[in-house]
């Protein structure tokens, strides 16, 4: 699994966090609060980097027992995660949820800019990074460079979440579902590529 695959995996994994960041940006009605933006991006990027590391360590314990089917496990996990993201988008559109419901918004609109619930941000960062834990397990099977992988994923998520806050403030929630849909498709394609490579079915 090379740099491009890891980067695309990071992009795919960060789409949930990106969508939540858009919602947070919607709450900044008086202008972009750069301190809040950095805190949000740091939490999401940090947890998105931490979870694959934990998954990698867990997967390393069982790697020797399932090396013969590791590519099927990688495909199944990535396809499941990507499929779930796509399913959530479909449900979100069908139910016509409020654009900011994913944030668990509880603040009054007049004070939303002045207060950032760090505990709430931390909980959302954990919730949106659970998928990365499963991906970290696949990294152990594929012998991915852990330090490189978590750095790429963390930095990618940080940058996209910072962008998400700005997008939410500027354009609203129109890109939230599109981002999650694209992320799901990317993860499924990467999982398929890994499977085909190990089965030697790719022509290149």
Backbone as a ProteinNet text record, in pm:
[ID]
protein_1_A
[PRIMARY]
XXXXXXXXXXXXXXXXXXXXXXXXXXXXXXXXXXXXXXXXXXXXXXXXXXXXXXXXXXXXXXXXXXXXXXXXXXXXXXXXXXXXXXXXXXXXXXXXXXXXXXXXXXXXXXXXXXXXXXXXXXXXXXXXXXXXXXXXXXXXXXXXXXXXXXXXXXXXXXXXXXXXXXXXXXXXXXXXXXXXXXXXXXXXXXXXXXXXXXXXXXXX
[TERTIARY]
86	0	89.4	88.5	178.1	120.5	195.4	156.9	19.8	-3.8	-130.4	-248.1	-235.2	-343.3	-369.9	-260.7	-277.2	-344	-300	-358.3	-507.3	-542.8	-683.8	-765.1	-703.5	-770.3	-796.2	-696.8	-713.3	-823.6	-830.8	-938.1	-1073.9	-1083.2	-1210.2	-1252.8	-1158.6	-1190.7	-1230.1	-1176.1	-1198.7	-1330.3	-1404.7	-1524.9	-1634.1	-1646.2	-1743.5	-1705.8	-1577.4	-1529.4	-1543.6	-1520	-1536.1	-1680.8	-1775.8	-1917	-1955.6	-1905.3	-1934.5	-1871.7	-1752	-1685.1	-1765.1	-1828.6	-1915.7	-2027.9	-2085.1	-2191.1	-2141.2	-2019.9	-1964.1	-1942.4	-1901.1	-1883.5	-2013.3	-2123.9	-2254.7	-2288.6	-2234.9	-2265.9	-2187.1	-2085.7	-2004.6	-2068.2	-2174.8	-2253.6	-2191.1	-2104.9	-2044.8	-1910	-1867.1	-1736.7	-1661	-1554.1	-1476.1	-1397.2	-1418.6	-1341.1	-1221.1	-1104.8	-987.9	-938.1	-955.8	-916.4	-1002.6	-1132.5	-1222.4	-1192.9	-1163	-1131	-1011.2	-906.3	-785.9	-812.1	-893.3	-925.9	-1003.8	-1103.8	-1185.3	-1098.6	-1016.2	-931	-830.2	-775.9	-677	-739.4	-859.9	-926.1	-956.5	-1016.3	-1052	-927.1	-827.3	-704.5	-630.5	-627.8	-557.6	-618.9	-750.8	-817.1	-815.3	-822	-816.3	-679.8	-576	-441.8	-423	-482.9	-466.1	-534.3	-654.3	-731.7	-664.6	-609.4	-539.6	-420	-353	-239.6	-285.6	-398	-453.6	-494.7	-561.4	-602.8	-485	-378.4	-256.4	-198.4	-193	-138.3	-225.1	-356.1	-446.6	-431.1	-425.9	-413.4	-282.7	-177.4	-46.1	-47.2	-135.2	-141	-193.7	-273.5	-337.8	-289	-192.8	-150.3	-100.7	-24.7	32.8	-72.7	-188	-291.8	-380.3	-385	-480.1	-413.6	-283.2	-211	-264.6	-318.6	-366.4	-492.8	-564.5	-691.5	-690.3	-570.4	-564.7	-626.6	-610.7	-664.7	-817.9	-875.5	-1021.7	-1071.7	-995	-1032.5	-1024.9	-916	-901.4	-1016.5	-1047.9	-1158.4	-1291.4	-1317.6	-1444.5	-1460.1	-1353	-1361.2	-1380.1	-1300.6	-1310.8	-1444.5	-1491.2	-1620.1	-1733.7	-1723.6	-1827.3	-1830.2	-1711.4	-1704.4	-1756.8	-1709.7	-1756.1	-1904.2	-1953.8	-2096.2	-2180.8	-2132.3	-2205.3	-2213.5	-2103.6	-2104.3	-2206.1	-2210.2	-2306.1	-2448.9	-2469.9	-2603	-2649.7	-2558.3	-2594.4	-2635	-2567.3	-2603.9	-2744.1	-2773.3	-2905.8	-3013.5	-2988.9	-3085.1	-3101.1	-2989	-2992.1	-3077	-3061	-3139.2	-3286	-3311.9	-3449.5	-3526	-3460.2	-3527.6	-3524.4	-3448.4	-3439	-3405.7	-3295.3	-3253.1	-3206.6	-3214.2	-3163.6	-3013.4	-2961.6	-2820.7	-2725.9	-2765.1	-2673.4	-2704.5	-2796.7	-2832	-2713.9	-2625	-2510.2	-2416.4	-2427.3	-2339.1	-2390.1	-2513	-2572.1	-2584.2	-2624.7	-2625.6	-2719.5	-2667.4	-2746.6	-2739	-2641.5	-2624.6	-2728.8	-2758	-2844.2	-2771.7	-2841.5	-2776.9	-2701.4	-2748.5	-2684.7	-2551.5	-2531.4	-2408.2	-2320.3	-2360.5	-2286.8	-2143.4	-2122	-1988.2	-1896	-1955.3	-1875.8	-1837.2	-1894.3	-1869.7	-1842.5	-1738.2	-1705.4	-1698.7	-1788.5	-1791.1	-1683.8	-1568.6	-1455.4	-1489.5	-1563.7	-1601	-1688.5	-1779	-1863.8	-1781.2	-1684.9	-1597.4	-1517.5	-1468.3	-1390.9	-1476.3	-1600	-1689.5	-1718.6	-1739.1	-1763.8	-1639.1	-1521.4	-1396.6	-1379.3	-1414.2	-1406.1	-1506.4	-1630.1	-1736.1	-1702.2	-1642.8	-1612.9	-1482.9	-1407.3	-1279.4	-1284.8	-1400.8	-1412.4	-1377.8	-1421.2	-1390.3	-1239.8	-1166.8	-1021.5	-957	-1021.6	-970.6	-968.3	-1077.9	-1084.9	-982.7	-964.6	-866.1	-725.4	-698.8	-568.7	-538.9	-641.9	-623.7	-577.1	-636.1	-594	-450.2	-406.4	-268.5	-170.5	-206.6	-118.3	-104.4	-213.8	-210	-130.6	-136.1	-72.4	70.4	118.5	253.9	280.3	185.3	197.5	290	366.8	449.8	357.2	351.1	252.9	273.7	396.2	423.1	382.9	419.2	382.7	230.7	163.9	19.8	-55.1	-22.4	-96.3	-65.2	56.7	90.6	9.3	3.3	-73	-221	-275.5	-417.8	-448.2	-363.2	-385.7	-378.1	-274.5	-256.9	-368.7	-405.3	-512.8	-644.5	-676.1	-799.8	-797.9	-684.9	-672.4	-702.8	-639	-656.3	-799.8	-859.6	-995.4	-1097.9	-1075.2	-1168.4	-1159.4	-1038.6	-1024.6	-1097	-1081.1	-1151.7	-1302.8	-1345.6	-1487.9	-1552.2	-1483.4	-1535.9	-1554.5	-1455.3	-1463.6	-1574.8	-1588.1	-1694.6	-1830.5	-1845.8	-1972.8	-2009.1	-1911.1	-1936.7	-1972	-1907.3	-1923.5	-2044.9	-2061.5	-2161	-2277.2	-2264.2	-2372.7	-2352.3	-2461	-2451.9	-2465.3	-2459.8	-2487.7	-2387.2	-2263.1	-2160.2	-2149.1	-2225.1	-2207.6	-2230.7	-2345.1	-2377.4	-2286.7	-2252.3	-2164.5	-2027.2	-1978	-1847.2	-1848.6	-1952	-1960.2	-1978.1	-2057.1	-2077.6	-1946.2	-1871.5	-1742.5	-1645.5	-1644.3	-1556.1	-1586.4	-1715.2	-1754.8	-1711.4	-1729.7	-1691.2	-1539.7	-1463	-1317	-1270.7	-1327.6	-1286.3	-1320.2	-1436.8	-1475.1	-1379.7	-1343.4	-1252	-1113.2	-1066.1	-935.1	-938.2	-1045.2	-1058.6	-1061.5	-1131.9	-1138.4	-1001.3	-926.9	-793.2	-700.5	-706.3	-622.8	-654.9	-784	-825.9	-777.1	-796.7	-757.2	-605.8	-530.8	-384.8	-338.8	-396.1	-354.7	-400	-508.9	-557.9	-490.9	-405.6	-331.9	-427.3	-533.3	-632	-619.7	-532.5	-512.9	-416.2	-442.4	-356.1	-226.3	-204.9	-83.4	-28.2
-118.7	0	123.4	196.6	309.6	441.3	547.5	680.3	721.8	700.5	743.4	670.4	537.1	460.7	506	531.6	577.2	714.7	802.1	936.7	929.7	848.5	835.6	771.6	678.2	620.3	727.2	812.4	922.5	1017.7	1046.3	1133.2	1067.7	939.9	870.3	866.4	834.9	826.5	960.7	1067.8	1200.6	1264.4	1199.2	1262.6	1282.1	1187.7	1207.4	1328.7	1336.5	1450.2	1580.4	1572.4	1689	1738	1642.7	1678.4	1745.5	1692	1752.3	1891	1906.1	2036.9	2140.9	2097.2	2188.5	2238.7	2147.2	2186.5	2287.2	2264.8	2360.2	2496	2494.2	2620.4	2695.6	2623.8	2688	2770.9	2731.7	2801.4	2931	2950.2	3071.3	3181.9	3236.7	3334.4	3472.9	3499.9	3633.2	3641.2	3531.9	3527.4	3405.1	3371.2	3251.9	3276.2	3189.3	3192.7	3100.5	3157.8	3079.1	2991.5	3036.1	2952.6	2826.9	2844.1	2729.2	2637.6	2696.2	2617.3	2526.7	2580.6	2502.1	2392	2422.5	2321.9	2206.8	2239.4	2137.5	2049	2113.4	2037.7	1951.7	2003.7	1928.8	1805.3	1819.1	1704.6	1595.9	1635.9	1537.7	1473.9	1555.6	1502.9	1412.6	1451.7	1372.8	1235.6	1231.8	1103.8	1018	1083.2	1006.5	942.9	1001.3	942	837.6	861.1	770.2	635.9	638.2	515	410.2	448.9	346.9	286.3	367.6	315.7	208.2	233	134	8.7	28.6	-84.7	-165	-96.2	-162.9	-253.8	-202.2	-280.3	-401.7	-383.8	-496.5	-600.1	-551.5	-642.1	-718.6	-656.3	-722	-847.1	-850	-965	-1090.6	-1068.6	-1182.2	-1202	-1121	-1121.6	-1259.3	-1325.8	-1454.6	-1562.2	-1545.7	-1648.8	-1635	-1515.8	-1494.6	-1432.2	-1451.3	-1390.4	-1438.2	-1559.1	-1614.4	-1545	-1481.1	-1416.8	-1267.5	-1212	-1071.7	-977.9	-1010.9	-924.1	-925.7	-1040.4	-1047.8	-966.8	-970.3	-891.7	-743.2	-701.8	-561.4	-517.3	-600.5	-567.9	-559.5	-656.5	-659.7	-538.3	-502.9	-388.8	-258	-237.1	-112.3	-103.1	-215.7	-215.1	-188.7	-247.8	-225.3	-79.8	-25.1	114.5	207.3	186.4	270	254.6	129.9	106.2	172.6	168.5	233.2	383.9	443	587.1	622.9	542	566.1	546.5	441	413.5	529.8	583.1	694.8	817.3	838.9	952.2	933.8	812.1	783.4	805.1	756.5	774.6	921.7	993.4	1134.7	1212.4	1181.5	1248.2	1210	1082.2	1032.4	1095.3	1109.6	1161.8	1314.1	1375.3	1521.4	1582.9	1534.2	1584.2	1728.4	1796.7	1932.9	1931.5	2031.5	2033.9	2027.2	2073.7	2078.2	1974.7	1883.8	1783.3	1695	1669.4	1582.8	1641	1768.5	1831.3	1815	1768.9	1765.4	1905.5	1997	2138.2	2165	2226.6	2256.4	2404	2474.6	2613.7	2702.1	2811.7	2913.2	2978.2	3009.1	3062.7	3191.3	3270.3	3398.5	3381.4	3265.3	3245.9	3137.7	3081	2969.2	3007.8	3132.5	3175.2	3190.7	3217.7	3254.4	3135.4	3021.2	2907	2782.4	2709.9	2582.9	2476.2	2380	2270.5	2168.5	2175.7	2089.5	1942.9	1914.3	1775.7	1719.5	1802.9	1759.4	1735	1822	1804.2	1674.7	1646.8	1524.7	1400.9	1402.3	1288.6	1267.8	1377.8	1367.4	1317.9	1359.7	1315.1	1164.6	1113.6	968.9	896.6	948.8	883.3	874.6	980.4	982.3	910.4	867.2	800	649.9	598.3	455.4	373.1	420.1	348.3	336.2	439.1	436.9	326.5	287	176.8	48.2	23.8	-95.9	-90.9	26.7	40.9	14.6	56.7	31	-117.1	-197.8	-342.7	-394.9	-340.1	-383.7	-341.3	-228.6	-184.4	-289.2	-351.7	-453.2	-572	-610.8	-724.1	-691.7	-564.4	-523.3	-472.2	-475.4	-431.9	-288.1	-203.1	-60.8	6.6	104.3	184.6	265.3	227.6	286.2	436.2	477.7	619.4	703.7	657.3	729.6	735.5	622.4	615.6	709.4	703.6	786.7	935.3	964.7	1104.8	1157.4	1079.1	1120.7	1135.6	1037.7	1041.2	1157.9	1178.8	1288.6	1424.6	1445.8	1575.3	1599	1494.2	1506.3	1543.9	1476.1	1505	1645.7	1685.1	1820.2	1924.3	1907.8	2005.2	2007.4	1890.6	1884.2	1936.4	1913	1964.3	2116.1	2168.4	2314.5	2371.2	2304.3	2345.6	2332.3	2224.5	2202.2	2314.3	2362.7	2475.3	2597.5	2621.9	2736.9	2718.4	2596.7	2568.1	2584.7	2532.6	2545.7	2690.3	2769.5	2912	2985.4	2945.4	3017.6	2970.4	2841.5	2788.8	2714.1	2679.7	2604	2454.6	2378.7	2232.5	2160.8	2230.9	2167.3	2058.1	2065.7	1969.1	1852.3	1854.5	1753.9	1612.7	1588.8	1454.5	1413	1508.1	1477.3	1432.9	1496.1	1460.4	1318.5	1284.2	1150	1044	1076.3	982.8	955.3	1061.3	1045.7	964.5	989.5	916.2	768	733.3	592.9	522	588.3	530	508.3	605.8	594.3	472.9	453	340	206.2	196.4	72.3	43.8	145.9	127.2	83.6	141.1	101.7	-43	-81.1	-219.9	-316.4	-279.4	-363	-375.9	-266	-267.4	-361	-354.4	-442.3	-588.8	-619.5	-758.1	-807.1	-726.3	-766.7	-781.6	-695.9	-706.5	-838.9	-876.9	-1001.2	-1125.2	-1112.1	-1223.6	-1223.9	-1121.7	-1107.2	-1100.9	-1024.8	-1007.4	-873.2	-786.1	-658.9	-677.5	-609.7	-624.9	-547.2	-472.2	-392	-400.9
0	0	0	-110.6	-126	-76.5	-101.9	-53.8	-106.2	-235.9	-296.1	-231.3	-213.7	-152.5	-9.3	65.9	204.4	206.8	117.6	110.9	78.1	-21.3	-58.3	53.7	125.3	241.5	346	369	463.2	421.8	293.2	242.5	265.7	230.8	249.9	395.1	484.4	626.3	684.9	631.3	689.3	646	557.5	504.8	609.9	703.4	811.2	895.4	929.7	1008.2	928.5	799.5	712	714.3	709.3	710.8	841.8	954.3	1083.9	1092.8	1036.2	1037.5	960	852.9	778	868.4	946	1037.7	1140.7	1190.6	1285.7	1220.6	1095.5	1024	1007.1	994	982.1	1105.4	1220.3	1344.9	1361.1	1280.9	1290.5	1208.6	1260.1	1184.5	1185.5	1281.7	1291	1220.1	1162.5	1098.3	1144.6	1076.3	1109.1	1238	1335.4	1459.1	1439	1413.7	1376.2	1489.4	1612.7	1727.1	1733	1716.7	1715.5	1597.9	1483.5	1364.8	1391.6	1452.4	1478.8	1581.3	1682.4	1783.8	1721.2	1639.5	1573.5	1484	1400.8	1308.5	1384.2	1495.4	1572.7	1637.4	1690.7	1753.4	1650.8	1538.5	1437.4	1376.1	1343.9	1286.5	1383.8	1511.4	1611.4	1632.6	1647.2	1668.9	1542.8	1427.2	1302.9	1283.8	1340.9	1335.7	1445	1562.5	1675.4	1652.7	1597.5	1583.9	1493.3	1377.5	1296.8	1369.4	1451.9	1527.7	1625.7	1692.5	1784.9	1708.4	1594.7	1512.4	1462.7	1425.2	1377.3	1485.9	1608.5	1718.8	1749	1739.1	1760.3	1649.7	1525.2	1411.9	1411.7	1462.6	1465.1	1551.8	1651.4	1740.4	1669.3	1563.9	1496.6	1353.1	1311.1	1172.1	1126.8	1210.1	1170.8	1149.3	1211.7	1203.8	1081.1	1023.4	913.5	790.6	777.6	666.3	531.5	526.2	398.7	348.8	439.1	399	429.4	449.6	489.2	385.8	256.1	152.3	152.3	186.5	196.7	316.3	425.3	543.1	511.6	445.1	407.9	318.2	218.4	127.9	203.8	290.3	363.3	454.2	526.2	617.2	541.4	437.5	361.7	288.6	233.7	164.5	263	382	483.2	527.7	554.7	599.2	490.4	367.2	256.3	231.6	236.8	217	324	446.9	556.6	535.5	488.1	462.7	355.2	248.6	140.7	191.3	270.2	326.1	414.4	495.6	583	502.3	389.2	303.6	247.8	199.6	145.1	250.2	371.3	479.8	515.1	513	547.1	446.9	319.6	215.4	226.8	249.8	255	370.7	482	600.1	606.5	514.4	506.2	641.6	697.2	826.9	815.6	926.4	933.7	910.9	840.8	801.3	919.6	1034.5	1147.9	1254.4	1228.6	1328.8	1364.2	1265.6	1289.3	1392.7	1420.8	1518.1	1660.4	1675.4	1807.6	1862.4	1777.4	1811.7	1927	2032.2	2148.9	2186	2130.6	2167.5	2101.4	2166.4	2107.7	1991.8	1883.3	1763.4	1792.9	1888.3	1917	1989.1	2056.6	2132.9	2073.4	1958.6	1899.8	1867	1824.7	1787.1	1907.7	2026.1	2142	2228.9	2203.3	2289.8	2206.7	2246.5	2181.7	2289.2	2281.9	2378.6	2339.8	2405.5	2371.1	2395.2	2500.7	2528.8	2417.5	2366.8	2256.4	2130.2	2104.6	1989.5	2002.2	2122.3	2144.7	2119.4	2166	2144.8	1996.6	1925	1781.6	1708.6	1756.2	1694.2	1711.6	1829.7	1852.9	1763.6	1759.7	1682.6	1534.6	1479.7	1336.1	1302.1	1404.4	1377.5	1405.8	1444.9	1473.1	1348.4	1232.4	1108.1	1086.8	1130.3	1113.3	1196.6	1306.3	1386.8	1305.2	1233.9	1149.7	1036.9	979.5	872.4	925.1	1048.7	1109.2	1120	1143.5	1148.2	1012.1	905.6	771.9	743.6	798.5	779.6	833.3	945.9	1003.7	909.7	844.5	752.2	626.9	585.4	460.5	481.9	606.4	639.9	595.2	626.4	594.3	695.1	649.9	740.2	831.3	959.2	1050.8	1068.9	1092.7	1116.9	996.7	877.3	755.5	740.1	765.1	745.1	839.7	969.5	1064.7	1043.6	998.7	970.3	852.6	745.6	627.7	662.6	732.6	767.3	860	960.5	1054.7	989.2	908.7	841.1	740.1	666.2	567.7	634.5	744.7	815.7	874.2	931	986.1	878.9	762.8	654.7	603.4	585.7	531.9	632	760.9	861.5	872.8	862.3	859.9	738.6	624.5	503.5	522.5	590.6	612.7	691.8	794.2	871.9	781.5	697	606	504	451.5	354	418.3	541.8	612	636.2	673.9	697.3	568.1	459.7	333	253.1	242.1	147.9	212.9	340.7	402.4	387.8	404.2	414.2	280.5	170.3	40.9	5	61.1	24.9	123.7	233.7	338.2	286	223.6	175.2	59.7	-26.8	-138.8	-89.6	16.9	72.1	127.3	204.9	261.8	153.6	50.7	-59.5	-131.4	-160	-228.1	-142.3	-11.9	77.1	79.2	82	80.5	-46.1	-159.2	-287.5	-295	-245.1	-246.2	-165.3	-47.1	36.7	-28.1	-90.1	-158.6	-274.2	-349.9	-462.6	-416.5	-306	-253.7	-206.6	-136.7	-92.5	-209.4	-315.4	-435.5	-500.5	-505.9	-564.4	-486.1	-353	-269.4	-296.8	-304.3	-328.2	-464.2	-566.8	-702.1	-714.5	-644.5	-647.1	-586.2	-474	-407.8	-484.4	-556.5	-638.7	-776.5	-799.2	-925.6	-1045.7	-1027	-1134	-1204.8	-1155.6	-1221.9	-1337.9	-1449.3	-1567.3	-1557.4	-1448.1	-1435.6	-1294.9
[MASK]
++++++++++++++++++++++++++++++++++++++++++++++++++++++++++++++++++++++++++++++++++++++++++++++++++++++++++++++++++++++++++++++++++++++++++++++++++++++++++++++++++++++++++++++++++++++++++++++++++++++++++++

